[in-house]
Amino acid sequence: MAFTLTIDCGGGGIKGSVLDEAGTMRAQPLRVPTPYPLPPELFVKTLTQLGARLPAHDRVTVGMPGMLRHGVVVATPHYITRSGPRTRIDPELQEAWFGFDARTALEDAFGRPTLVLNDAEVHGAGVVAGTGCELVLTLGTGLGCALFDGGALAPHLEMSQAPVRWGMSYDTYIGEHERRRLGDALWSRRVRNVVEGLRPVFLWDRLYLGGGNSRLITATQLARMGDDVVVVPNTAGIVGGVRAWTLGTAR
């Protein structure tokens, strides 16, 4: 039986566990705060130290925020800042992260086959039914997005950085900072407005809302979104680490 170490990397915390082939956790998830400033070398060190505290494993799945292509970082919104989300961007970190081959670096560090995807894509792997057009939006520090067609992963769209209103990106507009400022009720209304605005863009068969903040959406606003919108557990960001290895690519 193959065991998979899955690490879910967020703007505020990094958590991981080891799963068997059925996707059952073999250990309680461990979480450490995301350190800042975070150059790629410290990122790799943080993940390997976390993995060393967990049971033995045969392969590694890592989900991290931002645009990745074939395991190479094109852009990452939080890790290029000096002190964490919504702080000043450090040009040296921005340069260090651009083009960083995260898959190769982590594979070398762990000494195991490694898969590195956007965190919403790993999250989606844990919840999609595998039929029709399925969109996954994760609500946490910012917004994550992953699109699946018949269970196959479509090319990544960094929806989080698109402008939405008042000069804000989606990352800011429905991110954690705005949730705290508005309170859950007003923030939930804002999330519903975003969902309705994206509906004619994707024409999904099912929309999954995940991430740590999805559980804070009020029942009233969730009911108004319709039966094709489902809130899923945040643990999918770890559970999806097994199924992520079987994802095809949508044509």
PyMOL commands that set and color helices and strands:
alter all, ss='L'
color gray80, all
select helices_A, chain A and resi 40-52+91-97+102-110+119-125+159-161+170-173+176-182+184-202+214-216+219-225+236-246
alter helices_A, ss='H'
color red, helices_A
select strands_A, chain A and resi 4-9+13-19+30-33+59-64+67-69+72-75+114-118+133-139+143-149+152-153+163-165+168-169+206-210+229-231
alter strands_A, ss='S'
color yellow, strands_A
deselect
rebuild
show_as cartoon
